[in-house]
């Protein structure tokens, strides 16, 4: 197993004299975020070699430090944040104490591991396609992917900018809420509380019996009405949404990093290498229908999540896979892509176990209703 902190920056003692709403809380920062005077490695040795040391903090880091959090170190991320496993081919897999011998989940693996191990209280991460929600589920943590655009991404290595968000992992709902309220830009309007859950029968029926048994009791614990109406006319539409997400994310990832890849010739692990090779081939004939699919799903969720409703589905299709296994990436992204495609906030909460391994519930609200989800986390 691997220490969650990058080895080229020593773990620091936090500033316990700091004041503010986060005073006394230890902060671990995913190594996609700039920290003044520290290299940003983005999970790849070649990136580390070809980029200058930043002279200022990423906006999200600056907000947390200004609120009193004490930085303890930067944490391992999957390469350029393009994986959901937490198994970096160069730096290893950070420990998952909630599931020893299993994946921590990526790409915010190191931040999740540091929090789960008790080495930090706040794990700053990013979520493009599930990179906060999946580690939260695998490690038994709380995590929030915010509404797209509500946390500034200045000073963060991008992957797919129309999907990239920055959020937090924590062991408890109170810490998650305190940190996210520091990070979030002010809301356009006050968010009404969540008053009912939407747990579409078609998506739940698509999960294993073990996942349903582990998570469905958590739905009842909120004490809210539950709507089981199917989301789609055909469950195959969920797979079509996943395909659309994969195309759009890959196209943006190549636009973001293709030039650097050609010039720097980095060595990637096999999964990341294959995804970038595929990304280089995507053309307009694939992009147009994928954008149309994104628009249709956004409209559908906007309708279903109006009036205080939150979508309630699993955060991942099961507990963390064993190290060395090949996870079902497509099954994971079918669960995480609705929030990404619609720019919506998504909360992962620890909600059950399968054979002693944690599994998380995912709650998705309409864009801008992050505070309402944080209020729901207190009831989980």
N, C-alpha and C positions, 0 to 999 in steps of 0.2 A: 504494500500500500504506500501511498505518497502523501507527504505533507501538503496541506492545501495552499500554502504560500509559495510564491515564486522564489527560487533560491538565489536570485541575483540581487534581491533587496532584503535586508535583514528585518525580521519582525521587530516592531518598535513597542516601547512602553507608551500607552496613551497618556494624554495630558489630563490628569485627573483634576487639575485646578480650573479647567474650562467651565464656563457658565452657559446656560441656555437650556432649552427643553430636552436636549439629548445629552446633557452633561452626565458623565460617568459611564456612558455606553461606548463600547468598543466597536470600531468600524473596520470591516474588511472590504477591500475594493477590488472588484474584478479587473483583471489586467487588460481591459479595453479602455479604461478611463485614465486620462492624464492626471498625474499628480506631480506638481512642480518639483523638479530636481530628481525625479525617478523615471527610469526608462519605461516606456509602454511596449510590452512584448506581443500582445494580441495572440498569444498562444503559438507563435511560430518563431524559431530562432532567426530566420532570415529577416523577418519584420524587425526584430530587435536590432539586427546589424545595419539595416538600411534607413532607420528613422532616428532623428535627433531626440535628445532628452527634452521634454517639454519644460517651459519656464513658467507655466501657470496651471492651475487646477482646472479640471473639467467643471462645468457649471454645477453638476449634481454633487460632486465631491465638495466643492466650495460651500454649497448650501448646508450640507451635513456637518462639515467642520465648523462653520459659523454658528450652528445651533448647538455646539458643544460636544459633538461626538469626537472621540479620540482614535486616530488612525493607528491600527496595529499592523497593517501590511497589505500587500497586493496579492491577489489569489489567481491560481491557475484557471485558464479558460480553454475551452476547445478551440482549435485553430480558426482564427478570424470569426469565432462564434458560430461556425456552421456545422454544428452537431448537437445531438440531444442526449449523448451518452455520458459525457464527462470522462472520456478515456483518450487523453491527448497522446498522440503517437510519439512526441518528443519528451514530454514531462510526466507522463504517467496518469493514473487515475486517483484523484484525492479520495481519502477514506470516507466511507459512509458508515458511521457508527450505528445507525438505525438498521442497517442491513449489511453486516460484515461480509466481505467477499463479493459484494455486489456493486453495481455502478452507482455513482452519486447523482447521475443525471447531468446533462449539459445544456447550454454551454457555460452556465454560471456555476459550474461544478465546485470550484475552489471556495467561492463565497458560501455556498450551501454547506460544504464540508466544514468550513471554519465555524459557522454558526452551530451546526449540529454537534460538533466536538466541544462546544463551549469556549472556543478560542476567540470568539467575537459575538457581539449581541446583534449587530446590524450587518447584513451581507448585501452590499450594493452589487446589483447585477443588471443584465439586459435581457429582454425578451423580444425576440423577433418572431419565432415560430413555436415558442413554448419553453424558452430557456430559463425562466424563473419558475413556471408552473410545474414542469416535469421534475427538476431537482427538489422542489418543495414536496411533491408527492412521494418521491423515492426516499427522502430523508426525514419525513414526518414533520415538516415545517409549514409555516404560513408564508405566503408570497403573493405579491400583487404586480401584475402587469398593468400599468396605468393606461388611461385613454391616450391614444397616439397624439403626441404633441403637447401633453400637459406637463411633462418633465423635459427641460432643455437637454439636447444631445450635444451641445458644444463640447469639444474636447473628448469625444468618444469615437473610437474606431468604428466606422459604420459597417454594416453588411448589406442590408436592403432598406434604404432610408424610409420608404413609405410604410414599413412594418416595424422598424426598430423602436424600442421603448426602453426606458431605464426605470427599474423598480427595486424592491427590497425583499429580502428573505429574513425571517426572524423566528425565534422559538415560540413566541406568544403574540396574541393579537394586539395587546397594548403597545408593545415595542414596534410592531409593524405599523400601527396607526400613527404613532408619534413620528416615526421617520418619514413615512409617506406624506404626512401633512406638512413637513418641512420641504419636501421635494416638489410637491405639486404646485403648479401655477394656480392662482385664484380661479375658482369656477366661474363660468359665465352667469350661472344662477344657482341658488341654493338647491341642492339635490334632495328631493323627497325620499323618505325611507323606503326600503324594499318591503312590500306588503304581501307578495306571493311569489312562489317558485314555479318555473316552467321546466318540467322534467320530461321531455318528449319521449313517448314510448318507443318510437322507432330507433332512436339513438341508444336508449337503455337496452332494448332487446338485442342490439348489435354487440353488446358486451358479454363477457363470460359470466356464467352463473356465479362464480366466486366473487367477481367484482360487484355484481348486483347485490349479493348477500352482504358484502362488506360495507357498501356505501348507502344503500337505500334507507337503512335505519337513520342515517344522519339527516336525511331530508325531513323526517318527522320531527327531529329534535328542534328544528327552528320554530315549530309551532305555527307555520304559515300554510295557507292554502296551496295545493299542488295541482297543477294542470298537466295532464299526461298526453295531450293532443299531439300526434306526430308532427314533426317539423316539416317533413318533405312528403310529397306524394309517392316517392320511390326512394328508399334508403340509398340507392345508387347515386343520388344527387349529392350525398355527403362525400362520396369518393370523388365525384366530379369537382366538388369544391376543393378537395385536397390537391387534385391535379392542377387546378387553376392557381392555387396558392404556390405550389412548387414551381410552376413556370414563371410566375411573376417574381417570386423571391430570387430564383436563379438568375433571371435576366438582370435584375437590379444588382445582384452580387457581382456579376461579370462587368457591368458598367462601372461599378465601384472599384473593383480590384484587378480587372483584366490587364490594364496597362502595366501595373506594378508586377503582376505575375509574369508577363512576357519579358519585362526588363530584368527582374531580380531572380527569376527562375527558382522559386522556393521549392523545398521538398515538403510535400504534404503527406499525411497519413492516407491510406487507401480510400476511405469513405469520402473525405474532403476532396481529394484529388479527382475522384470520379464525378462528384457534383460540379466542380469547376469545369471539368472537361465537357460535361453536358451543358452547362450554362453558356459556354462559348458558342454553342450551336443553335441557340434559340433565336427564331426569326419572327417577323411580324405575323405570319400565318398562325402561330401559336399564341401570340400576345393578345390579339384582338378578342378572340373568344374567352380567354382567361379574364380579361378586364370586364367583359360583359357578365361573366359568372360572378365576379366580385361585386359588381353593382347589384345583381339580382339578390345575392345572399344578404348584402347590407340592407336592402329594402325589406327583405323578409324578416330579418332580426329586428329592424326598427319597428315593424308592426307588432311582432310578438312580444317585445320587451318594453312596450309602452306602459304607462300608468303603474309604475312601481313594481314591475316584474323582473326577476332575474332568472336567466337560464341556468339550470343545474345539471351538470353532466360530469363524468369522471375527469380528473386532471390528467390521467394517463390510463392506458388499457390494462394495467396490472401493476404488481409490485416491481421493484427494481430487478432487472435481469442480472444473472451472474456475470462476473467479469469473464471475458472470453466468449460469451454467447453473442449471437447476432440479434439485436432487438428488432421488432417489427416497426420500423420508422414510419411506414405508411399508416399503421393503426394509431400511432401516437399523433401524427399530424391531422388525422381526421378529427380528433378531439380538440386540438389546439387551434386549428385554422379558422374556425368561425370568428373568434375574437380578433385575430390578425387581419382577416379580410375586411372586417367592418370597422376596424380602428377602436374597438370597444375595450373597456377595462375588464380584467379577469382576475379573480381572487382564487387562490388555491388554499384549502384548509385541510389539516390532518383530520381524517374522518373515519378511518377504519383500518383493519388489518386483515391480511391473508397469510395464514401460517406464521403469524408473528411479525410479518413485514408490513410497513405502513403503505397505505394507499390514500390518495387525496381526492377531495371533491372540488370541482371547479364551478365557480359562480360568475356569470357574465352579465353585465348590466349595459344599458345604453351608454354611448359615448358621453363623457362628462359627469357620470354618476359614480365616480370613484369613492367619494366620501360615503355614499349610501352603502357600497360594498364593504367599506371599512367598518361601518356600523354593524353590518351583518356578521363580520368576522368575530365580533365580541360575543355573539350568540352561538358560535359553532361549538 
